[in-house]
């Protein structure tokens, strides 16, 4: 299963939806914050992290957010399992270490 193209398509669709609804200034700030973190080396690109953890996610990625938690950046993946359950999986955005798995 190749998650990266599906995730990219989802994020693109989400971005277009937000743009169509008048994306807020906060969205621009989030984008700028994420870009700075990448440029500073505080996070690795999403594609690299997905490549490293894809087999451990246990389903299809349907959403991704970049958050700052406890002094580090965390990719928060929303994953649908083959059984149809929604899981939230927090992954360190620099090391690709899975930090927390939450079943919703």
Phi and psi restraints in degrees (range 20) as a CNS / XPLOR table:
assign (resid 1 and name C) (resid 2 and name N)
       (resid 2 and name CA) (resid 2 and name C) 1.0 -104.9 20.0 2
assign (resid 2 and name N) (resid 2 and name CA)
       (resid 2 and name C) (resid 3 and name N) 1.0 102.9 20.0 2
assign (resid 2 and name C) (resid 3 and name N)
       (resid 3 and name CA) (resid 3 and name C) 1.0 -78.1 20.0 2
assign (resid 3 and name N) (resid 3 and name CA)
       (resid 3 and name C) (resid 4 and name N) 1.0 -31.7 20.0 2
assign (resid 3 and name C) (resid 4 and name N)
       (resid 4 and name CA) (resid 4 and name C) 1.0 -58.6 20.0 2
assign (resid 4 and name N) (resid 4 and name CA)
       (resid 4 and name C) (resid 5 and name N) 1.0 -50.4 20.0 2
assign (resid 4 and name C) (resid 5 and name N)
       (resid 5 and name CA) (resid 5 and name C) 1.0 -62.8 20.0 2
assign (resid 5 and name N) (resid 5 and name CA)
       (resid 5 and name C) (resid 6 and name N) 1.0 -38.3 20.0 2
assign (resid 5 and name C) (resid 6 and name N)
       (resid 6 and name CA) (resid 6 and name C) 1.0 -64.4 20.0 2
assign (resid 6 and name N) (resid 6 and name CA)
       (resid 6 and name C) (resid 7 and name N) 1.0 -43.2 20.0 2
assign (resid 6 and name C) (resid 7 and name N)
       (resid 7 and name CA) (resid 7 and name C) 1.0 -65.6 20.0 2
assign (resid 7 and name N) (resid 7 and name CA)
       (resid 7 and name C) (resid 8 and name N) 1.0 -42.3 20.0 2
assign (resid 7 and name C) (resid 8 and name N)
       (resid 8 and name CA) (resid 8 and name C) 1.0 -61.9 20.0 2
assign (resid 8 and name N) (resid 8 and name CA)
       (resid 8 and name C) (resid 9 and name N) 1.0 -44.0 20.0 2
assign (resid 8 and name C) (resid 9 and name N)
       (resid 9 and name CA) (resid 9 and name C) 1.0 -63.1 20.0 2
assign (resid 9 and name N) (resid 9 and name CA)
       (resid 9 and name C) (resid 10 and name N) 1.0 -41.3 20.0 2
assign (resid 9 and name C) (resid 10 and name N)
       (resid 10 and name CA) (resid 10 and name C) 1.0 -63.2 20.0 2
assign (resid 10 and name N) (resid 10 and name CA)
       (resid 10 and name C) (resid 11 and name N) 1.0 -46.9 20.0 2
assign (resid 10 and name C) (resid 11 and name N)
       (resid 11 and name CA) (resid 11 and name C) 1.0 -65.2 20.0 2
assign (resid 11 and name N) (resid 11 and name CA)
       (resid 11 and name C) (resid 12 and name N) 1.0 -37.0 20.0 2
assign (resid 11 and name C) (resid 12 and name N)
       (resid 12 and name CA) (resid 12 and name C) 1.0 -63.6 20.0 2
assign (resid 12 and name N) (resid 12 and name CA)
       (resid 12 and name C) (resid 13 and name N) 1.0 -45.6 20.0 2
assign (resid 12 and name C) (resid 13 and name N)
       (resid 13 and name CA) (resid 13 and name C) 1.0 -62.1 20.0 2
assign (resid 13 and name N) (resid 13 and name CA)
       (resid 13 and name C) (resid 14 and name N) 1.0 -41.5 20.0 2
assign (resid 13 and name C) (resid 14 and name N)
       (resid 14 and name CA) (resid 14 and name C) 1.0 -63.1 20.0 2
assign (resid 14 and name N) (resid 14 and name CA)
       (resid 14 and name C) (resid 15 and name N) 1.0 -41.6 20.0 2
assign (resid 14 and name C) (resid 15 and name N)
       (resid 15 and name CA) (resid 15 and name C) 1.0 -63.6 20.0 2
assign (resid 15 and name N) (resid 15 and name CA)
       (resid 15 and name C) (resid 16 and name N) 1.0 -41.0 20.0 2
assign (resid 15 and name C) (resid 16 and name N)
       (resid 16 and name CA) (resid 16 and name C) 1.0 -66.3 20.0 2
assign (resid 16 and name N) (resid 16 and name CA)
       (resid 16 and name C) (resid 17 and name N) 1.0 -38.8 20.0 2
assign (resid 16 and name C) (resid 17 and name N)
       (resid 17 and name CA) (resid 17 and name C) 1.0 -61.9 20.0 2
assign (resid 17 and name N) (resid 17 and name CA)
       (resid 17 and name C) (resid 18 and name N) 1.0 -45.3 20.0 2
assign (resid 17 and name C) (resid 18 and name N)
       (resid 18 and name CA) (resid 18 and name C) 1.0 -64.1 20.0 2
assign (resid 18 and name N) (resid 18 and name CA)
       (resid 18 and name C) (resid 19 and name N) 1.0 -40.4 20.0 2
assign (resid 18 and name C) (resid 19 and name N)
       (resid 19 and name CA) (resid 19 and name C) 1.0 -64.4 20.0 2
assign (resid 19 and name N) (resid 19 and name CA)
       (resid 19 and name C) (resid 20 and name N) 1.0 -38.5 20.0 2
assign (resid 19 and name C) (resid 20 and name N)
       (resid 20 and name CA) (resid 20 and name C) 1.0 -67.8 20.0 2
assign (resid 20 and name N) (resid 20 and name CA)
       (resid 20 and name C) (resid 21 and name N) 1.0 -24.8 20.0 2
assign (resid 20 and name C) (resid 21 and name N)
       (resid 21 and name CA) (resid 21 and name C) 1.0 -99.5 20.0 2
assign (resid 21 and name N) (resid 21 and name CA)
       (resid 21 and name C) (resid 22 and name N) 1.0 12.6 20.0 2
assign (resid 21 and name C) (resid 22 and name N)
       (resid 22 and name CA) (resid 22 and name C) 1.0 75.7 20.0 2
assign (resid 22 and name N) (resid 22 and name CA)
       (resid 22 and name C) (resid 23 and name N) 1.0 73.6 20.0 2
assign (resid 22 and name C) (resid 23 and name N)
       (resid 23 and name CA) (resid 23 and name C) 1.0 -53.1 20.0 2
assign (resid 23 and name N) (resid 23 and name CA)
       (resid 23 and name C) (resid 24 and name N) 1.0 139.3 20.0 2
assign (resid 23 and name C) (resid 24 and name N)
       (resid 24 and name CA) (resid 24 and name C) 1.0 -78.6 20.0 2
assign (resid 24 and name N) (resid 24 and name CA)
       (resid 24 and name C) (resid 25 and name N) 1.0 165.7 20.0 2
assign (resid 24 and name C) (resid 25 and name N)
       (resid 25 and name CA) (resid 25 and name C) 1.0 -62.5 20.0 2
assign (resid 25 and name N) (resid 25 and name CA)
       (resid 25 and name C) (resid 26 and name N) 1.0 -32.6 20.0 2
assign (resid 25 and name C) (resid 26 and name N)
       (resid 26 and name CA) (resid 26 and name C) 1.0 -62.2 20.0 2
assign (resid 26 and name N) (resid 26 and name CA)
       (resid 26 and name C) (resid 27 and name N) 1.0 -35.1 20.0 2
assign (resid 26 and name C) (resid 27 and name N)
       (resid 27 and name CA) (resid 27 and name C) 1.0 -62.6 20.0 2
assign (resid 27 and name N) (resid 27 and name CA)
       (resid 27 and name C) (resid 28 and name N) 1.0 -41.1 20.0 2
assign (resid 27 and name C) (resid 28 and name N)
       (resid 28 and name CA) (resid 28 and name C) 1.0 -63.0 20.0 2
assign (resid 28 and name N) (resid 28 and name CA)
       (resid 28 and name C) (resid 29 and name N) 1.0 -41.8 20.0 2
assign (resid 28 and name C) (resid 29 and name N)
       (resid 29 and name CA) (resid 29 and name C) 1.0 -62.5 20.0 2
assign (resid 29 and name N) (resid 29 and name CA)
       (resid 29 and name C) (resid 30 and name N) 1.0 -42.0 20.0 2
assign (resid 29 and name C) (resid 30 and name N)
       (resid 30 and name CA) (resid 30 and name C) 1.0 -61.7 20.0 2
assign (resid 30 and name N) (resid 30 and name CA)
       (resid 30 and name C) (resid 31 and name N) 1.0 -43.2 20.0 2
assign (resid 30 and name C) (resid 31 and name N)
       (resid 31 and name CA) (resid 31 and name C) 1.0 -63.1 20.0 2
assign (resid 31 and name N) (resid 31 and name CA)
       (resid 31 and name C) (resid 32 and name N) 1.0 -45.4 20.0 2
assign (resid 31 and name C) (resid 32 and name N)
       (resid 32 and name CA) (resid 32 and name C) 1.0 -63.5 20.0 2
assign (resid 32 and name N) (resid 32 and name CA)
       (resid 32 and name C) (resid 33 and name N) 1.0 -40.4 20.0 2
assign (resid 32 and name C) (resid 33 and name N)
       (resid 33 and name CA) (resid 33 and name C) 1.0 -62.5 20.0 2
assign (resid 33 and name N) (resid 33 and name CA)
       (resid 33 and name C) (resid 34 and name N) 1.0 -43.9 20.0 2
assign (resid 33 and name C) (resid 34 and name N)
       (resid 34 and name CA) (resid 34 and name C) 1.0 -65.4 20.0 2
assign (resid 34 and name N) (resid 34 and name CA)
       (resid 34 and name C) (resid 35 and name N) 1.0 -41.5 20.0 2
assign (resid 34 and name C) (resid 35 and name N)
       (resid 35 and name CA) (resid 35 and name C) 1.0 -63.7 20.0 2
assign (resid 35 and name N) (resid 35 and name CA)
       (resid 35 and name C) (resid 36 and name N) 1.0 -42.6 20.0 2
assign (resid 35 and name C) (resid 36 and name N)
       (resid 36 and name CA) (resid 36 and name C) 1.0 -62.9 20.0 2
assign (resid 36 and name N) (resid 36 and name CA)
       (resid 36 and name C) (resid 37 and name N) 1.0 -42.8 20.0 2
assign (resid 36 and name C) (resid 37 and name N)
       (resid 37 and name CA) (resid 37 and name C) 1.0 -61.1 20.0 2
assign (resid 37 and name N) (resid 37 and name CA)
       (resid 37 and name C) (resid 38 and name N) 1.0 -39.5 20.0 2
assign (resid 37 and name C) (resid 38 and name N)
       (resid 38 and name CA) (resid 38 and name C) 1.0 -66.5 20.0 2
assign (resid 38 and name N) (resid 38 and name CA)
       (resid 38 and name C) (resid 39 and name N) 1.0 -46.0 20.0 2
assign (resid 38 and name C) (resid 39 and name N)
       (resid 39 and name CA) (resid 39 and name C) 1.0 -63.3 20.0 2
assign (resid 39 and name N) (resid 39 and name CA)
       (resid 39 and name C) (resid 40 and name N) 1.0 -34.7 20.0 2
assign (resid 39 and name C) (resid 40 and name N)
       (resid 40 and name CA) (resid 40 and name C) 1.0 -79.3 20.0 2
assign (resid 40 and name N) (resid 40 and name CA)
       (resid 40 and name C) (resid 41 and name N) 1.0 -9.9 20.0 2
assign (resid 40 and name C) (resid 41 and name N)
       (resid 41 and name CA) (resid 41 and name C) 1.0 81.6 20.0 2
assign (resid 41 and name N) (resid 41 and name CA)
       (resid 41 and name C) (resid 42 and name N) 1.0 17.3 20.0 2
assign (resid 41 and name C) (resid 42 and name N)
       (resid 42 and name CA) (resid 42 and name C) 1.0 -80.8 20.0 2
assign (resid 42 and name N) (resid 42 and name CA)
       (resid 42 and name C) (resid 43 and name N) 1.0 -19.8 20.0 2
assign (resid 42 and name C) (resid 43 and name N)
       (resid 43 and name CA) (resid 43 and name C) 1.0 -137.5 20.0 2
assign (resid 43 and name N) (resid 43 and name CA)
       (resid 43 and name C) (resid 44 and name N) 1.0 158.0 20.0 2
assign (resid 43 and name C) (resid 44 and name N)
       (resid 44 and name CA) (resid 44 and name C) 1.0 -100.9 20.0 2
assign (resid 44 and name N) (resid 44 and name CA)
       (resid 44 and name C) (resid 45 and name N) 1.0 157.3 20.0 2
assign (resid 44 and name C) (resid 45 and name N)
       (resid 45 and name CA) (resid 45 and name C) 1.0 -58.0 20.0 2
assign (resid 45 and name N) (resid 45 and name CA)
       (resid 45 and name C) (resid 46 and name N) 1.0 146.0 20.0 2
assign (resid 45 and name C) (resid 46 and name N)
       (resid 46 and name CA) (resid 46 and name C) 1.0 -54.6 20.0 2
assign (resid 46 and name N) (resid 46 and name CA)
       (resid 46 and name C) (resid 47 and name N) 1.0 -42.7 20.0 2
assign (resid 46 and name C) (resid 47 and name N)
       (resid 47 and name CA) (resid 47 and name C) 1.0 -59.2 20.0 2
assign (resid 47 and name N) (resid 47 and name CA)
       (resid 47 and name C) (resid 48 and name N) 1.0 -39.2 20.0 2
assign (resid 47 and name C) (resid 48 and name N)
       (resid 48 and name CA) (resid 48 and name C) 1.0 -66.8 20.0 2
assign (resid 48 and name N) (resid 48 and name CA)
       (resid 48 and name C) (resid 49 and name N) 1.0 -44.7 20.0 2
assign (resid 48 and name C) (resid 49 and name N)
       (resid 49 and name CA) (resid 49 and name C) 1.0 -63.3 20.0 2
assign (resid 49 and name N) (resid 49 and name CA)
       (resid 49 and name C) (resid 50 and name N) 1.0 -45.0 20.0 2
assign (resid 49 and name C) (resid 50 and name N)
       (resid 50 and name CA) (resid 50 and name C) 1.0 -59.7 20.0 2
assign (resid 50 and name N) (resid 50 and name CA)
       (resid 50 and name C) (resid 51 and name N) 1.0 -40.8 20.0 2
assign (resid 50 and name C) (resid 51 and name N)
       (resid 51 and name CA) (resid 51 and name C) 1.0 -59.5 20.0 2
assign (resid 51 and name N) (resid 51 and name CA)
       (resid 51 and name C) (resid 52 and name N) 1.0 -40.3 20.0 2
assign (resid 51 and name C) (resid 52 and name N)
       (resid 52 and name CA) (resid 52 and name C) 1.0 -73.5 20.0 2
assign (resid 52 and name N) (resid 52 and name CA)
       (resid 52 and name C) (resid 53 and name N) 1.0 -33.4 20.0 2
assign (resid 52 and name C) (resid 53 and name N)
       (resid 53 and name CA) (resid 53 and name C) 1.0 -111.6 20.0 2
assign (resid 53 and name N) (resid 53 and name CA)
       (resid 53 and name C) (resid 54 and name N) 1.0 -2.1 20.0 2
assign (resid 53 and name C) (resid 54 and name N)
       (resid 54 and name CA) (resid 54 and name C) 1.0 -49.3 20.0 2
assign (resid 54 and name N) (resid 54 and name CA)
       (resid 54 and name C) (resid 55 and name N) 1.0 -45.7 20.0 2
assign (resid 54 and name C) (resid 55 and name N)
       (resid 55 and name CA) (resid 55 and name C) 1.0 -69.1 20.0 2
assign (resid 55 and name N) (resid 55 and name CA)
       (resid 55 and name C) (resid 56 and name N) 1.0 -23.4 20.0 2
assign (resid 55 and name C) (resid 56 and name N)
       (resid 56 and name CA) (resid 56 and name C) 1.0 -89.4 20.0 2
assign (resid 56 and name N) (resid 56 and name CA)
       (resid 56 and name C) (resid 57 and name N) 1.0 -11.1 20.0 2
assign (resid 56 and name C) (resid 57 and name N)
       (resid 57 and name CA) (resid 57 and name C) 1.0 -73.6 20.0 2
assign (resid 57 and name N) (resid 57 and name CA)
       (resid 57 and name C) (resid 58 and name N) 1.0 -30.6 20.0 2
assign (resid 57 and name C) (resid 58 and name N)
       (resid 58 and name CA) (resid 58 and name C) 1.0 73.3 20.0 2
assign (resid 58 and name N) (resid 58 and name CA)
       (resid 58 and name C) (resid 59 and name N) 1.0 30.0 20.0 2
assign (resid 58 and name C) (resid 59 and name N)
       (resid 59 and name CA) (resid 59 and name C) 1.0 168.7 20.0 2
assign (resid 59 and name N) (resid 59 and name CA)
       (resid 59 and name C) (resid 60 and name N) 1.0 -163.0 20.0 2
assign (resid 59 and name C) (resid 60 and name N)
       (resid 60 and name CA) (resid 60 and name C) 1.0 -100.5 20.0 2
assign (resid 60 and name N) (resid 60 and name CA)
       (resid 60 and name C) (resid 61 and name N) 1.0 129.3 20.0 2
assign (resid 60 and name C) (resid 61 and name N)
       (resid 61 and name CA) (resid 61 and name C) 1.0 -73.1 20.0 2
assign (resid 61 and name N) (resid 61 and name CA)
       (resid 61 and name C) (resid 62 and name N) 1.0 126.2 20.0 2
assign (resid 61 and name C) (resid 62 and name N)
       (resid 62 and name CA) (resid 62 and name C) 1.0 -117.9 20.0 2
assign (resid 62 and name N) (resid 62 and name CA)
       (resid 62 and name C) (resid 63 and name N) 1.0 -4.5 20.0 2
assign (resid 62 and name C) (resid 63 and name N)
       (resid 63 and name CA) (resid 63 and name C) 1.0 -166.7 20.0 2
assign (resid 63 and name N) (resid 63 and name CA)
       (resid 63 and name C) (resid 64 and name N) 1.0 148.6 20.0 2
assign (resid 63 and name C) (resid 64 and name N)
       (resid 64 and name CA) (resid 64 and name C) 1.0 -143.1 20.0 2
assign (resid 64 and name N) (resid 64 and name CA)
       (resid 64 and name C) (resid 65 and name N) 1.0 136.8 20.0 2
assign (resid 64 and name C) (resid 65 and name N)
       (resid 65 and name CA) (resid 65 and name C) 1.0 -133.5 20.0 2
assign (resid 65 and name N) (resid 65 and name CA)
       (resid 65 and name C) (resid 66 and name N) 1.0 149.9 20.0 2
assign (resid 65 and name C) (resid 66 and name N)
       (resid 66 and name CA) (resid 66 and name C) 1.0 -106.8 20.0 2
assign (resid 66 and name N) (resid 66 and name CA)
       (resid 66 and name C) (resid 67 and name N) 1.0 119.3 20.0 2
assign (resid 66 and name C) (resid 67 and name N)
       (resid 67 and name CA) (resid 67 and name C) 1.0 -121.0 20.0 2
assign (resid 67 and name N) (resid 67 and name CA)
       (resid 67 and name C) (resid 68 and name N) 1.0 158.9 20.0 2
assign (resid 67 and name C) (resid 68 and name N)
       (resid 68 and name CA) (resid 68 and name C) 1.0 -107.3 20.0 2
assign (resid 68 and name N) (resid 68 and name CA)
       (resid 68 and name C) (resid 69 and name N) 1.0 116.2 20.0 2
assign (resid 68 and name C) (resid 69 and name N)
       (resid 69 and name CA) (resid 69 and name C) 1.0 -134.6 20.0 2
assign (resid 69 and name N) (resid 69 and name CA)
       (resid 69 and name C) (resid 70 and name N) 1.0 130.5 20.0 2
assign (resid 69 and name C) (resid 70 and name N)
       (resid 70 and name CA) (resid 70 and name C) 1.0 50.7 20.0 2
assign (resid 70 and name N) (resid 70 and name CA)
       (resid 70 and name C) (resid 71 and name N) 1.0 40.8 20.0 2
assign (resid 70 and name C) (resid 71 and name N)
       (resid 71 and name CA) (resid 71 and name C) 1.0 80.8 20.0 2
assign (resid 71 and name N) (resid 71 and name CA)
       (resid 71 and name C) (resid 72 and name N) 1.0 6.9 20.0 2
assign (resid 71 and name C) (resid 72 and name N)
       (resid 72 and name CA) (resid 72 and name C) 1.0 -138.2 20.0 2
assign (resid 72 and name N) (resid 72 and name CA)
       (resid 72 and name C) (resid 73 and name N) 1.0 159.6 20.0 2
assign (resid 72 and name C) (resid 73 and name N)
       (resid 73 and name CA) (resid 73 and name C) 1.0 -85.9 20.0 2
assign (resid 73 and name N) (resid 73 and name CA)
       (resid 73 and name C) (resid 74 and name N) 1.0 141.9 20.0 2
assign (resid 73 and name C) (resid 74 and name N)
       (resid 74 and name CA) (resid 74 and name C) 1.0 -134.0 20.0 2
assign (resid 74 and name N) (resid 74 and name CA)
       (resid 74 and name C) (resid 75 and name N) 1.0 129.7 20.0 2
assign (resid 74 and name C) (resid 75 and name N)
       (resid 75 and name CA) (resid 75 and name C) 1.0 -83.7 20.0 2
assign (resid 75 and name N) (resid 75 and name CA)
       (resid 75 and name C) (resid 76 and name N) 1.0 126.4 20.0 2
assign (resid 75 and name C) (resid 76 and name N)
       (resid 76 and name CA) (resid 76 and name C) 1.0 -105.7 20.0 2
assign (resid 76 and name N) (resid 76 and name CA)
       (resid 76 and name C) (resid 77 and name N) 1.0 107.7 20.0 2
assign (resid 76 and name C) (resid 77 and name N)
       (resid 77 and name CA) (resid 77 and name C) 1.0 -96.8 20.0 2
assign (resid 77 and name N) (resid 77 and name CA)
       (resid 77 and name C) (resid 78 and name N) 1.0 134.0 20.0 2
assign (resid 77 and name C) (resid 78 and name N)
       (resid 78 and name CA) (resid 78 and name C) 1.0 -101.0 20.0 2
assign (resid 78 and name N) (resid 78 and name CA)
       (resid 78 and name C) (resid 79 and name N) 1.0 124.5 20.0 2
assign (resid 78 and name C) (resid 79 and name N)
       (resid 79 and name CA) (resid 79 and name C) 1.0 -126.5 20.0 2
assign (resid 79 and name N) (resid 79 and name CA)
       (resid 79 and name C) (resid 80 and name N) 1.0 135.2 20.0 2
assign (resid 79 and name C) (resid 80 and name N)
       (resid 80 and name CA) (resid 80 and name C) 1.0 -98.4 20.0 2
assign (resid 80 and name N) (resid 80 and name CA)
       (resid 80 and name C) (resid 81 and name N) 1.0 121.5 20.0 2
assign (resid 80 and name C) (resid 81 and name N)
       (resid 81 and name CA) (resid 81 and name C) 1.0 -77.1 20.0 2
assign (resid 81 and name N) (resid 81 and name CA)
       (resid 81 and name C) (resid 82 and name N) 1.0 163.1 20.0 2
assign (resid 81 and name C) (resid 82 and name N)
       (resid 82 and name CA) (resid 82 and name C) 1.0 -57.1 20.0 2
assign (resid 82 and name N) (resid 82 and name CA)
       (resid 82 and name C) (resid 83 and name N) 1.0 -27.5 20.0 2
assign (resid 82 and name C) (resid 83 and name N)
       (resid 83 and name CA) (resid 83 and name C) 1.0 -82.3 20.0 2
assign (resid 83 and name N) (resid 83 and name CA)
       (resid 83 and name C) (resid 84 and name N) 1.0 0.6 20.0 2
assign (resid 83 and name C) (resid 84 and name N)
       (resid 84 and name CA) (resid 84 and name C) 1.0 89.6 20.0 2
assign (resid 84 and name N) (resid 84 and name CA)
       (resid 84 and name C) (resid 85 and name N) 1.0 8.4 20.0 2
assign (resid 84 and name C) (resid 85 and name N)
       (resid 85 and name CA) (resid 85 and name C) 1.0 -86.1 20.0 2
assign (resid 85 and name N) (resid 85 and name CA)
       (resid 85 and name C) (resid 86 and name N) 1.0 146.9 20.0 2
assign (resid 85 and name C) (resid 86 and name N)
       (resid 86 and name CA) (resid 86 and name C) 1.0 -94.1 20.0 2
assign (resid 86 and name N) (resid 86 and name CA)
       (resid 86 and name C) (resid 87 and name N) 1.0 129.5 20.0 2
assign (resid 86 and name C) (resid 87 and name N)
       (resid 87 and name CA) (resid 87 and name C) 1.0 -124.8 20.0 2
assign (resid 87 and name N) (resid 87 and name CA)
       (resid 87 and name C) (resid 88 and name N) 1.0 146.5 20.0 2
assign (resid 87 and name C) (resid 88 and name N)
       (resid 88 and name CA) (resid 88 and name C) 1.0 -112.1 20.0 2
assign (resid 88 and name N) (resid 88 and name CA)
       (resid 88 and name C) (resid 89 and name N) 1.0 122.2 20.0 2
assign (resid 88 and name C) (resid 89 and name N)
       (resid 89 and name CA) (resid 89 and name C) 1.0 -122.4 20.0 2
assign (resid 89 and name N) (resid 89 and name CA)
       (resid 89 and name C) (resid 90 and name N) 1.0 118.8 20.0 2
assign (resid 89 and name C) (resid 90 and name N)
       (resid 90 and name CA) (resid 90 and name C) 1.0 -94.9 20.0 2
assign (resid 90 and name N) (resid 90 and name CA)
       (resid 90 and name C) (resid 91 and name N) 1.0 128.9 20.0 2
assign (resid 90 and name C) (resid 91 and name N)
       (resid 91 and name CA) (resid 91 and name C) 1.0 -128.4 20.0 2
assign (resid 91 and name N) (resid 91 and name CA)
       (resid 91 and name C) (resid 92 and name N) 1.0 131.2 20.0 2
assign (resid 91 and name C) (resid 92 and name N)
       (resid 92 and name CA) (resid 92 and name C) 1.0 -58.0 20.0 2
assign (resid 92 and name N) (resid 92 and name CA)
       (resid 92 and name C) (resid 93 and name N) 1.0 125.5 20.0 2
assign (resid 92 and name C) (resid 93 and name N)
       (resid 93 and name CA) (resid 93 and name C) 1.0 -75.4 20.0 2
assign (resid 93 and name N) (resid 93 and name CA)
       (resid 93 and name C) (resid 94 and name N) 1.0 -5.8 20.0 2
assign (resid 93 and name C) (resid 94 and name N)
       (resid 94 and name CA) (resid 94 and name C) 1.0 -107.9 20.0 2
assign (resid 94 and name N) (resid 94 and name CA)
       (resid 94 and name C) (resid 95 and name N) 1.0 -41.3 20.0 2
assign (resid 94 and name C) (resid 95 and name N)
       (resid 95 and name CA) (resid 95 and name C) 1.0 -102.7 20.0 2
assign (resid 95 and name N) (resid 95 and name CA)
       (resid 95 and name C) (resid 96 and name N) 1.0 -13.4 20.0 2
assign (resid 95 and name C) (resid 96 and name N)
       (resid 96 and name CA) (resid 96 and name C) 1.0 68.9 20.0 2
assign (resid 96 and name N) (resid 96 and name CA)
       (resid 96 and name C) (resid 97 and name N) 1.0 17.5 20.0 2
assign (resid 96 and name C) (resid 97 and name N)
       (resid 97 and name CA) (resid 97 and name C) 1.0 -75.6 20.0 2
assign (resid 97 and name N) (resid 97 and name CA)
       (resid 97 and name C) (resid 98 and name N) 1.0 131.0 20.0 2
assign (resid 97 and name C) (resid 98 and name N)
       (resid 98 and name CA) (resid 98 and name C) 1.0 -75.6 20.0 2
assign (resid 98 and name N) (resid 98 and name CA)
       (resid 98 and name C) (resid 99 and name N) 1.0 122.5 20.0 2
assign (resid 98 and name C) (resid 99 and name N)
       (resid 99 and name CA) (resid 99 and name C) 1.0 -97.8 20.0 2
assign (resid 99 and name N) (resid 99 and name CA)
       (resid 99 and name C) (resid 100 and name N) 1.0 -34.7 20.0 2
assign (resid 99 and name C) (resid 100 and name N)
       (resid 100 and name CA) (resid 100 and name C) 1.0 -159.4 20.0 2
assign (resid 100 and name N) (resid 100 and name CA)
       (resid 100 and name C) (resid 101 and name N) 1.0 141.4 20.0 2
assign (resid 100 and name C) (resid 101 and name N)
       (resid 101 and name CA) (resid 101 and name C) 1.0 -124.8 20.0 2
assign (resid 101 and name N) (resid 101 and name CA)
       (resid 101 and name C) (resid 102 and name N) 1.0 123.6 20.0 2
assign (resid 101 and name C) (resid 102 and name N)
       (resid 102 and name CA) (resid 102 and name C) 1.0 -122.4 20.0 2
assign (resid 102 and name N) (resid 102 and name CA)
       (resid 102 and name C) (resid 103 and name N) 1.0 125.0 20.0 2
assign (resid 102 and name C) (resid 103 and name N)
       (resid 103 and name CA) (resid 103 and name C) 1.0 -89.5 20.0 2
assign (resid 103 and name N) (resid 103 and name CA)
       (resid 103 and name C) (resid 104 and name N) 1.0 126.7 20.0 2
